[in-house]
Amino acid sequence: MTNRKSTARLKAGHRHAVVLEQHARHAHLDVCPPELGKVRDRSHGSIRRILERLAPAGPVTRTQQQSARFRITT
């Protein structure tokens, strides 16, 4: 049993949009996957995978390797 609210699964394209939308609200900050996961009630692992996929394409930039922090590219 978990304390986490149950959330409906999002389709692949929607997950990317949700992450970018939340990240864009704080474009001036470096954020880590657990922070975004907590706000969106999603697993930080899935958020991290999305951010790592988006980084080479350009919408986000990885700013720290060790603690996996990202910033939206403006």
CNS distance restraints for C-alpha pairs under 8 A (distance, minus, plus):
assign (resid   5 and name CA) (resid  41 and name CA) 7.69 0.50 0.50
assign (resid   7 and name CA) (resid  41 and name CA) 7.45 0.50 0.50
assign (resid   7 and name CA) (resid  42 and name CA) 7.89 0.50 0.50
assign (resid  10 and name CA) (resid  14 and name CA) 5.95 0.50 0.50
assign (resid  10 and name CA) (resid  15 and name CA) 5.86 0.50 0.50
assign (resid  11 and name CA) (resid  15 and name CA) 6.33 0.50 0.50
assign (resid  12 and name CA) (resid  16 and name CA) 6.84 0.50 0.50
assign (resid  13 and name CA) (resid  17 and name CA) 6.53 0.50 0.50
assign (resid  14 and name CA) (resid  18 and name CA) 6.09 0.50 0.50
assign (resid  15 and name CA) (resid  19 and name CA) 6.26 0.50 0.50
assign (resid  15 and name CA) (resid  50 and name CA) 7.74 0.50 0.50
assign (resid  16 and name CA) (resid  20 and name CA) 6.16 0.50 0.50
assign (resid  16 and name CA) (resid  50 and name CA) 6.35 0.50 0.50
assign (resid  17 and name CA) (resid  21 and name CA) 5.93 0.50 0.50
assign (resid  18 and name CA) (resid  22 and name CA) 6.22 0.50 0.50
assign (resid  19 and name CA) (resid  23 and name CA) 6.00 0.50 0.50
assign (resid  19 and name CA) (resid  36 and name CA) 7.50 0.50 0.50
assign (resid  19 and name CA) (resid  47 and name CA) 7.08 0.50 0.50
assign (resid  19 and name CA) (resid  50 and name CA) 7.75 0.50 0.50
assign (resid  19 and name CA) (resid  51 and name CA) 7.93 0.50 0.50
assign (resid  20 and name CA) (resid  24 and name CA) 5.86 0.50 0.50
assign (resid  20 and name CA) (resid  72 and name CA) 7.75 0.50 0.50
assign (resid  21 and name CA) (resid  25 and name CA) 6.66 0.50 0.50
assign (resid  22 and name CA) (resid  26 and name CA) 7.27 0.50 0.50
assign (resid  22 and name CA) (resid  36 and name CA) 7.35 0.50 0.50
assign (resid  22 and name CA) (resid  40 and name CA) 7.94 0.50 0.50
assign (resid  23 and name CA) (resid  27 and name CA) 6.14 0.50 0.50
assign (resid  23 and name CA) (resid  31 and name CA) 7.79 0.50 0.50
assign (resid  23 and name CA) (resid  36 and name CA) 7.53 0.50 0.50
assign (resid  23 and name CA) (resid  71 and name CA) 7.67 0.50 0.50
assign (resid  23 and name CA) (resid  72 and name CA) 6.50 0.50 0.50
assign (resid  24 and name CA) (resid  72 and name CA) 6.42 0.50 0.50
assign (resid  27 and name CA) (resid  71 and name CA) 6.45 0.50 0.50
assign (resid  27 and name CA) (resid  72 and name CA) 5.46 0.50 0.50
assign (resid  27 and name CA) (resid  73 and name CA) 7.80 0.50 0.50
assign (resid  27 and name CA) (resid  74 and name CA) 7.81 0.50 0.50
assign (resid  28 and name CA) (resid  71 and name CA) 7.38 0.50 0.50
assign (resid  28 and name CA) (resid  72 and name CA) 7.91 0.50 0.50
assign (resid  29 and name CA) (resid  71 and name CA) 6.33 0.50 0.50
assign (resid  30 and name CA) (resid  63 and name CA) 7.20 0.50 0.50
assign (resid  30 and name CA) (resid  69 and name CA) 5.79 0.50 0.50
assign (resid  30 and name CA) (resid  70 and name CA) 5.22 0.50 0.50
assign (resid  30 and name CA) (resid  71 and name CA) 4.72 0.50 0.50
assign (resid  31 and name CA) (resid  35 and name CA) 6.56 0.50 0.50
assign (resid  31 and name CA) (resid  36 and name CA) 7.19 0.50 0.50
assign (resid  31 and name CA) (resid  69 and name CA) 5.23 0.50 0.50
assign (resid  31 and name CA) (resid  70 and name CA) 5.36 0.50 0.50
assign (resid  31 and name CA) (resid  71 and name CA) 6.43 0.50 0.50
assign (resid  32 and name CA) (resid  36 and name CA) 6.68 0.50 0.50
assign (resid  32 and name CA) (resid  48 and name CA) 7.92 0.50 0.50
assign (resid  32 and name CA) (resid  67 and name CA) 7.38 0.50 0.50
assign (resid  32 and name CA) (resid  68 and name CA) 5.98 0.50 0.50
assign (resid  32 and name CA) (resid  69 and name CA) 4.46 0.50 0.50
assign (resid  32 and name CA) (resid  70 and name CA) 6.20 0.50 0.50
assign (resid  33 and name CA) (resid  37 and name CA) 5.87 0.50 0.50
assign (resid  33 and name CA) (resid  44 and name CA) 4.97 0.50 0.50
assign (resid  33 and name CA) (resid  45 and name CA) 7.23 0.50 0.50
assign (resid  33 and name CA) (resid  47 and name CA) 5.48 0.50 0.50
assign (resid  33 and name CA) (resid  48 and name CA) 5.15 0.50 0.50
assign (resid  33 and name CA) (resid  51 and name CA) 7.97 0.50 0.50
assign (resid  33 and name CA) (resid  68 and name CA) 7.46 0.50 0.50
assign (resid  33 and name CA) (resid  69 and name CA) 7.37 0.50 0.50
assign (resid  34 and name CA) (resid  38 and name CA) 5.99 0.50 0.50
assign (resid  34 and name CA) (resid  43 and name CA) 7.56 0.50 0.50
assign (resid  34 and name CA) (resid  44 and name CA) 4.66 0.50 0.50
assign (resid  34 and name CA) (resid  47 and name CA) 7.84 0.50 0.50
assign (resid  35 and name CA) (resid  39 and name CA) 6.46 0.50 0.50
assign (resid  35 and name CA) (resid  44 and name CA) 7.81 0.50 0.50
assign (resid  36 and name CA) (resid  40 and name CA) 6.11 0.50 0.50
assign (resid  36 and name CA) (resid  42 and name CA) 7.98 0.50 0.50
assign (resid  36 and name CA) (resid  44 and name CA) 7.26 0.50 0.50
assign (resid  36 and name CA) (resid  47 and name CA) 7.18 0.50 0.50
assign (resid  37 and name CA) (resid  41 and name CA) 5.49 0.50 0.50
assign (resid  37 and name CA) (resid  42 and name CA) 4.63 0.50 0.50
assign (resid  37 and name CA) (resid  43 and name CA) 5.43 0.50 0.50
assign (resid  37 and name CA) (resid  44 and name CA) 4.80 0.50 0.50
assign (resid  37 and name CA) (resid  47 and name CA) 6.30 0.50 0.50
assign (resid  38 and name CA) (resid  42 and name CA) 6.55 0.50 0.50
assign (resid  38 and name CA) (resid  43 and name CA) 7.74 0.50 0.50
assign (resid  38 and name CA) (resid  44 and name CA) 7.63 0.50 0.50
assign (resid  42 and name CA) (resid  46 and name CA) 7.34 0.50 0.50
assign (resid  42 and name CA) (resid  47 and name CA) 7.26 0.50 0.50
assign (resid  43 and name CA) (resid  47 and name CA) 6.50 0.50 0.50
assign (resid  44 and name CA) (resid  48 and name CA) 5.94 0.50 0.50
assign (resid  45 and name CA) (resid  49 and name CA) 6.24 0.50 0.50
assign (resid  46 and name CA) (resid  50 and name CA) 6.28 0.50 0.50
assign (resid  47 and name CA) (resid  51 and name CA) 6.22 0.50 0.50
assign (resid  48 and name CA) (resid  52 and name CA) 6.05 0.50 0.50
assign (resid  48 and name CA) (resid  68 and name CA) 7.95 0.50 0.50
assign (resid  49 and name CA) (resid  53 and name CA) 6.18 0.50 0.50
assign (resid  50 and name CA) (resid  54 and name CA) 6.18 0.50 0.50
assign (resid  51 and name CA) (resid  55 and name CA) 6.05 0.50 0.50
assign (resid  51 and name CA) (resid  60 and name CA) 7.02 0.50 0.50
assign (resid  51 and name CA) (resid  70 and name CA) 7.50 0.50 0.50
assign (resid  52 and name CA) (resid  56 and name CA) 7.49 0.50 0.50
assign (resid  52 and name CA) (resid  62 and name CA) 7.91 0.50 0.50
assign (resid  53 and name CA) (resid  57 and name CA) 7.40 0.50 0.50
assign (resid  54 and name CA) (resid  58 and name CA) 6.41 0.50 0.50
assign (resid  54 and name CA) (resid  59 and name CA) 6.02 0.50 0.50
assign (resid  54 and name CA) (resid  60 and name CA) 6.11 0.50 0.50
assign (resid  55 and name CA) (resid  59 and name CA) 6.29 0.50 0.50
assign (resid  55 and name CA) (resid  60 and name CA) 4.84 0.50 0.50
assign (resid  55 and name CA) (resid  61 and name CA) 5.24 0.50 0.50
assign (resid  55 and name CA) (resid  62 and name CA) 6.48 0.50 0.50
assign (resid  56 and name CA) (resid  61 and name CA) 7.94 0.50 0.50
assign (resid  58 and name CA) (resid  73 and name CA) 6.79 0.50 0.50
assign (resid  59 and name CA) (resid  72 and name CA) 6.05 0.50 0.50
assign (resid  59 and name CA) (resid  73 and name CA) 5.27 0.50 0.50
assign (resid  59 and name CA) (resid  74 and name CA) 7.82 0.50 0.50
assign (resid  60 and name CA) (resid  70 and name CA) 6.49 0.50 0.50
assign (resid  60 and name CA) (resid  71 and name CA) 5.59 0.50 0.50
assign (resid  60 and name CA) (resid  72 and name CA) 4.22 0.50 0.50
assign (resid  60 and name CA) (resid  73 and name CA) 4.91 0.50 0.50
assign (resid  61 and name CA) (resid  70 and name CA) 5.52 0.50 0.50
assign (resid  61 and name CA) (resid  71 and name CA) 5.32 0.50 0.50
assign (resid  61 and name CA) (resid  72 and name CA) 6.16 0.50 0.50
assign (resid  61 and name CA) (resid  73 and name CA) 6.13 0.50 0.50
assign (resid  62 and name CA) (resid  68 and name CA) 6.91 0.50 0.50
assign (resid  62 and name CA) (resid  69 and name CA) 5.92 0.50 0.50
assign (resid  62 and name CA) (resid  70 and name CA) 4.37 0.50 0.50
assign (resid  62 and name CA) (resid  71 and name CA) 6.47 0.50 0.50
assign (resid  63 and name CA) (resid  68 and name CA) 7.48 0.50 0.50
assign (resid  63 and name CA) (resid  69 and name CA) 5.55 0.50 0.50
assign (resid  63 and name CA) (resid  70 and name CA) 5.31 0.50 0.50
assign (resid  63 and name CA) (resid  71 and name CA) 6.65 0.50 0.50
assign (resid  64 and name CA) (resid  68 and name CA) 5.44 0.50 0.50
assign (resid  64 and name CA) (resid  69 and name CA) 5.12 0.50 0.50
assign (resid  64 and name CA) (resid  70 and name CA) 7.15 0.50 0.50
assign (resid  65 and name CA) (resid  69 and name CA) 7.10 0.50 0.50
